[in-house]
Amino acid sequence: MLYRSVGVLIATSLLTLTGPRPATAEPPIWEGRIGTPLGLTDDSTYETTFGAQLFTFKFEGATYSGASVLSISSNGFLSLGGSNGDGCCSPNPINLVSGFPRIAPLWVDLIPNGTGDVYLNTFNDSAGPFNDRLVITWATVTFLNRLPVLFQVQLKSDGTIIFGYDRYDFTGNADNVIVGVSPSNGAADPGSLDLSASIPFHSDARSTIYELFSAPSPAVDLDQTNVVFSPNNIGGFRVTRQLCRPPIWQDGYGLPLHLADDGTYETTFGAWNFVFPFRLDTYVGASPLSVSANGFVSLGGSNGNDCCSGNPAVLVGDPFPRIAALWQDLNPTFAGEVFMNAYDDDGDAVNDRLVVTWDTVFFQNRKPVAVQLQLRKDGSFSLGWQCVFGTGLVSDILVGVSPGGGAPDPGPVDFSAAIPFSSNGESTLYEVYPQMNPGSPPFDLSGKNLVFERSGSGGFVVTSAGCQPPIWESRFGADLGLTDDSDVTVPISTYGFTFPFGGTTYSGSSLISISSNGFVTLGGTNGNGCCSAIELDFLSALPRIAPLWVDLLPRGHIYVHQFDDWGGPETDRLVITWDTVFFQNRQPATIQLQLLSTGTMVMSYRCLDLDGSGLGDALTGITPGSGAGHLGSTDLSRAVPFDSFGERTIYEFFPGPRSIDLAGKSLVFEPSGGGGYHVGTIECAAGTVNASPAVLGTRDVLRANGSAGSPVARVVTVARSTPITVSLSAAPEGPAANALYALWVWSGSTFHPSEYRPSRNRIGCFVNPIPLMLPSQPQPILCLQSPTLPTALCRGVHTMTGPAFAPWSLTLAPGFSRRTRLTIQGLLKDNGGANVSRLSATNAIVIDVP
């Protein structure tokens, strides 16, 4: 077969300036790879299109892409959607608000020819099909005094604009200078603003923002600094000197609630098609939800606006549960807005997240606040702080959560110092920032997240970025009532469950024993396993399945739940969850074992003490016991995925106090030929087409011979020399037909699962790296795609042009005459996908010809 390479997205030379230059300090945000010289001369423009740069940019309600014009003037500004010419020679506000939209990092009469140039570069920061950042750098001199200037503008695909100033000198210059942005087209002129004195500020809906530095010798006071314009979703910007975006943040804020100062928005969970479990209650349907302008939500009723200061006594004393993202006196009437949006991430027609964003200002100091609360249907929630300038306030800030209703007050916690931690059964957690006191500690959460994940005991596990593994069952079920170093042994028929393991099928009166110390025994009991994992005992005793055998203390609880996933009379899945702590160091340990009636086992680790300090020996693995043969301890994190080729004992031994490196992961043991297992791990979320991160996914659009494969591993077994039909359905959320796609085929099994997340847009999890993730290996051997998609989707891979759109079905009539294993997965255009590019990862299937 002939393999050929297809073109790369874009080729640019990375040039650096030559010649001596004064020693200056670059601003904090600066791109040194300035790219290709444009060859501009005095009073000239460089005309290109956004499509030619493979770049899309949002500005003031418009999206510029494809054939939209991008005009770059030698005189220090950009025009969007058309050309404003070169803008010579002395800028003024009348010109700024006229013509096409304009972005002016330093609009003044410059002369690049012979003494510098203007440079253009693009950056694909997320390895996606489109560029995420466009950078223009002016490295030239002023026209009149011939003194050097070096400045740049960075446009980010989310609409953020960054001005950066490395050097300039306008001594003796007889022309004005303008720094700013405007949608132009006759926009209102709000007047010149002193940027240096005003930053940070919130422009509310004002979209023209500029400072006019008047000649002669304009006193521009921005050297070695940045000006950052972050869209506020109501037509204006938060203007700061820094980027302070936390890792977990949702763009597209949604519905503006139009809250007045000290106002509330009253709605119901049903109005947002959202269900939220909190402690012993589940909020659904007509359950009230109240959003206060002052930075918190109330569940099940309204606590009012609670102006004007975060107060622990009110937090625990008010009648209804409250989650406070930033409880303080905020004022959306003065500037900004409060927004709400819901997201169906998994395509099951029920929303998975409810997001509230306060993009406003403090009442007292009028400084920007960008705070977000994300509620998730599993009962977890995250708080994020993009920009918070909480200084000079006369009232306290409170961040936290409480069930209210007179709950006990446990006192404040220092979130920044304490995370990660488990609150055990405590459900009131908060921190107070006493801004009224001179010398009080500053608000130290800007640019950060706090993730609160439910523990079965009614409290939370609190981390900075969450540690939820990709396969996780949030319905824990019945509390087994286990205490320290205890176990419960019952017939497996108690759970209506049958389980094949190690050549034996356990059913009826066969015993299953669950130990508080992180393992399950089949066919009898191995006791509670106190107080440290022992390799010899693991190998020689009764059959054992150990997600994490270590000395655990059930300060939380241990649960068991049974699920009828396939609609039959018996349990198809038995789920055991250890929601507890390590005995020695009292740090969180939240571990789950899912047993499928097919013989598949899934071990998932939501939260673990990451440094392992103070732990005894630990062990993870499976064995039929009774002296079974084995290959010794295997580093599971490094080895997966792999096939055990008939070996039934697979484990890793962690000699204390060695770190246990499984937090946030899922290990899947899928039975394979010869009595062994295919062992894999899933390290990232499923796509929005293959919607669910649960064990049994939904929205399977990719099939072989009508099947999406076995649970978890998704293997479709086909006999030799048997026809194989691969079909791809249309995207379930839209469009109903005519969906663009790209499909990749790898040789062999899954390897190195990787999430494809361009520009923070979660596309989905791929079981193997795709060509957009170069240089990760293994790359596919074949690519099939819609002819109108960018060739970069298949770069470096043998490419076949398939049907123009999904749905389609293709058949390989002769099948394969010898042993073959192929893995297939792709991208599908999905207008319901919760990302800008509207692309979703399909489910993956493995075609196995034994």
Secondary structure, DSSP 8 states (H G I E B T S, - for coil): --------S---------S--------SS------EE----TT-EEEEETTTTTB-EEETTEEE-TT-EEEEETTTEEEESS------S---HHHHTSSS-EEEEEES-B--TTS-EEEEEEE-TT--SSBSEEEEEEEEEBTTT--EEEEEEEEETTS-EEEEEEE---TT--S-EEEEEE--SS--------HHHH-SEE-TT---EEEEE-SSS-----TT-EEEEEE-SSS-EEEESS----SS--S---EE----TT-EEEEETGGGT--EEETTEEE-TT-EEEEETTTEEEESS------SB--HHHHHHSSS-EEEEEEB-B-TTTSEEEEEEEE-TTSSSS--EEEEEEEEEBTTT--EEEEEEEEETTS-EEEEEEEE---S-SS-EEEEEE--SS--------HHHH-SEE-TT---EEEEE-TTSTT------TT-EEEEEE-TTS-EEEESS----SS------EE----TT-EEEEEGGGGT--EEETTEEE-TT-EEEEETTTEEEESS------SS--HHHHHHSS-EEEEEES-EEEEEEEEEEEE--SSSSS-SEEEEEEEEEETTT--EEEEEEEEETTS-EEEEEEE--SS-TT---EEEEEE--TT--------HHHH-SEE-TT---EEEEE-TTS--TTTT-EEEEEE-GGG-EEEEEE-S---SSS---SSS-----EEETTB--STTT-EEE--TT--EEEEE---SSS-SS-B-EEEEEEESS--S-EEE-GGG---EEESS--GGGTT-S---SEEEE-TTS-GGGGTTS-EEE--SSBSEEEEETT--SS-EEEEEEEEEE-TTSSSTT-EEE---EEEEE-
